């Protein structure tokens, strides 16, 4: 089961929220992140880090390398199991899977779980 666009955006918000940005501020950017295409791996991976940085800046934030790594993992299908782990409420499997992505440490994985478990 692939992740929905809303779930992908939750992951972007989670990685932003753990790097000197509050969850509230990162969450407030979700609509702008969607508007500039940062929830879509095809858009993000078609650009270099500078271009992704420009999209992030347009949305109100800059952290391009982590977003690129996240989109690579989503595009490759490595994070497809997250949707299943959410549906079956298997937090540890979710955290272990997401924790393999560059930029997702324990804190950002936990933030992602909290954001996504209700979707």
TATA-V947315 format. One line per field, one symbol per residue. psi: psi as a letter, one per 20 degrees, with the letter a starting at -180 (. if undefined). burial: b if it has 16 or more other C-alpha atoms within 10 Angstrom, else e. A space follows every 10 residues. Layout:
BEGIN
psi->???
burial->???
END
This chain:
BEGIN
psi->pqqrhggghh gggghhijmk pqhggghhig ghgghjjjjo hhggijqrhg hghhggghij qolghhhggg hghghiihjh iggghghjkn ggggggghii ppinagghgg ggghhhhi.
burial->ebbeeebbbb bbbbbbbbee eebeebbebb ebbbebbbbb beebbeeebe ebbbbbeebe bbbbbbbbbb bbbbbeebbb bbbbbbeeee beebbebbbe bebbeebbbb bbbebbbee
END
